[in-house]
Amino acid sequence: MTYENTIKYDKELHKNLKIHCEKCLGFCCVALYFSASEGFPTDKDAGKPCINLQPDFKCAVHKNLRQKGLKGCTAYDCFGAGQKVAQVTYGGQDWIKNTETSKQMFDVFLIMRQLHEMLWYLAEAFRMQYDETIQEKIRDMIDETVRLTNLDADSLIKLDLVVHRHNVNKLLLKTSELARGKARGGKKATLKHRKTIAGRLNFIGADLRKVNLIGEDLSGALLIAANLRDVDLSGTDLIGADLRDADISGANLTNSIFITQVQINAAKGNSNTRLPISLVRPAHWDK
């Protein structure tokens, strides 16, 4: 595949993984469990509509979410799964009017979100992978994952994603290893012996401004409220890292590996924070 075709393919993939709330039916406001410990004022049971969800599926307090203590809402991203379920899987059916299928619709949304999240990571891997053999395998995996997203509701419910996720993760790991090695320029990683919590690197509240994190593996790391101001995170694997309230003001994430909009939304940044081309600057950063 030529460079131009690779860019075109990548842009089309990311376009389909962007959220379009106006085409959704408020699935994230109903299907999900909300916890007061995750940026919400109170707990909410899965399958129970948020009190701010209106009959037209719009949020009554959308413009004031953070002021209302709903910081978790501004961080959430479904990777485009909401509109896919609403408009494709169910053809625009209204779960309020079709109560007999509402439970299934919510379950399908949760499955679709997992598939779309995998597609996001695969799209990122495809964009950064320079090994043509691995890139072709990634493209095949993307095609297979897209095929799964187009299954009917009953088939989606029956899906066992464990094996598929395992195969996806193998390709992501290969891509991460190559990209991190290139970013380090042959130098060894330095974070292998850091303290962990449940197997995850623990940097909660840590000042990392003087730590060289280029090409490091911070996958799954606990970076809650960490100070990453002006830090260069080029080639740093951030898949699954918890960046809630981490200060990334002025940080360079242009070539970070597997960083998502969810993580960016949950962090604190400013106009000097450099983001990958696939992500957008959160509006609340300027407030």
Residue pairs with C-beta under 8 A, 6 or more apart in sequence:
1 9
1 135
1 139
6 126
6 127
6 135
9 126
9 139
10 123
10 126
10 127
13 119
13 123
13 126
13 142
14 120
14 123
14 278
16 80
16 119
17 79
17 80
17 116
17 119
17 120
17 123
18 80
19 77
19 78
19 79
19 80
19 82
19 83
20 80
20 82
20 83
21 82
23 82
23 83
23 86
23 87
24 57
24 78
24 82
24 83
24 85
24 86
25 57
25 82
25 86
25 94
25 95
26 49
26 53
26 57
26 58
27 78
27 81
27 82
27 85
27 86
27 105
27 106
27 109
28 76
28 78
28 82
28 109
29 49
29 50
29 52
29 53
29 57
29 59
30 47
30 48
30 49
30 50
30 53
30 95
30 106
31 46
31 47
31 105
31 106
31 107
31 109
31 110
32 44
32 46
32 76
32 110
33 43
33 44
33 45
33 46
34 40
34 42
34 43
34 44
34 50
34 72
35 43
36 42
36 43
38 72
39 70
39 71
39 72
39 73
39 75
39 244
39 266
40 69
40 70
40 71
40 72
40 73
41 68
41 69
41 70
44 50
46 106
47 103
47 106
50 59
52 59
52 60
52 61
52 68
52 70
53 59
53 60
54 60
55 96
59 65
59 73
61 68
61 70
65 71
65 73
65 74
66 74
66 284
66 287
74 265
74 282
74 284
75 244
75 262
75 265
75 266
76 262
76 265
77 260
77 261
77 262
77 265
78 109
78 113
78 116
79 113
79 116
79 117
79 119
79 120
79 260
80 116
81 109
81 112
81 113
81 115
81 116
82 109
84 112
84 116
84 149
85 105
85 108
85 109
85 112
86 92
86 93
88 150
89 108
89 112
89 152
89 153
89 156
90 101
90 105
90 108
90 153
93 101
93 105
95 101
95 102
95 105
95 106
96 102
98 105
101 153
104 153
104 157
105 153
107 157
108 153
108 156
108 157
111 156
111 157
111 159
111 161
112 149
112 156
114 161
114 165
115 145
115 148
115 149
115 161
116 149
117 260
118 145
118 164
118 165
118 168
119 142
119 145
119 146
119 149
120 260
121 168
121 172
121 239
121 258
122 138
122 141
122 142
122 145
122 168
122 171
122 172
123 142
123 278
124 257
124 258
124 278
125 138
125 171
125 172
125 175
125 258
126 135
126 138
126 139
126 142
127 278
128 175
128 179
128 255
128 257
129 135
129 138
129 175
129 178
129 179
130 178
131 178
134 171
134 174
134 175
134 178
137 171
138 171
138 175
141 167
141 168
141 171
144 164
145 164
145 168
148 156
148 159
148 164
151 159
172 239
172 258
175 257
176 217
176 219
176 237
176 239
176 257
176 258
179 215
179 235
179 237
179 257
180 189
180 215
180 216
180 217
180 235
180 236
180 237
180 257
181 215
182 215
182 235
183 214
183 215
183 234
183 235
183 236
183 255
184 214
184 215
184 235
185 215
187 215
189 215
189 216
189 217
190 212
190 216
191 201
191 213
191 216
191 217
191 218
194 201
194 202
194 203
195 201
195 202
196 202
197 222
199 220
200 220
200 221
200 222
201 218
201 220
201 221
201 222
202 221
202 222
203 221
203 222
203 223
203 226
204 222
204 223
204 224
204 225
204 226
205 224
205 225
205 226
206 223
206 226
206 227
207 226
207 227
208 226
208 227
208 228
208 231
209 227
209 228
209 229
209 230
209 231
211 231
213 231
213 232
213 233
213 236
214 232
214 233
214 234
214 235
214 236
215 234
215 235
215 236
216 236
216 237
217 236
217 237
218 236
218 237
218 238
218 241
219 237
219 238
219 239
219 240
219 241
219 258
220 239
220 240
220 241
221 238
221 241
221 242
222 241
222 242
223 241
223 242
223 243
223 246
224 242
224 243
224 244
224 245
224 246
225 244
225 245
225 246
225 247
226 243
226 246
226 247
227 246
227 247
228 246
228 247
228 248
228 251
229 247
229 248
229 249
229 250
229 251
230 249
230 250
230 251
231 248
231 251
231 252
232 251
232 252
233 251
233 252
233 253
233 256
234 252
234 254
234 255
234 256
235 255
235 256
235 257
236 256
236 257
237 256
237 257
237 258
238 253
238 256
238 257
238 258
238 259
238 263
239 257
239 258
241 263
243 263
243 264
243 266
243 267
244 266
244 267
245 266
245 267
245 268
246 266
246 267
246 268
247 267
247 268
247 269
248 264
248 267
248 268
248 269
248 273
249 268
249 269
249 270
249 272
249 273
250 270
250 272
250 273
251 269
251 273
251 274
252 274
253 259
253 264
253 273
253 274
253 275
253 276
254 274
254 275
254 276
255 276
256 276
259 276
259 279
260 279
261 279
261 280
264 275
264 279
264 281
264 282
265 282
268 285
269 281
269 282
269 285
270 285
271 281
271 285
271 286
273 281
273 285
275 281
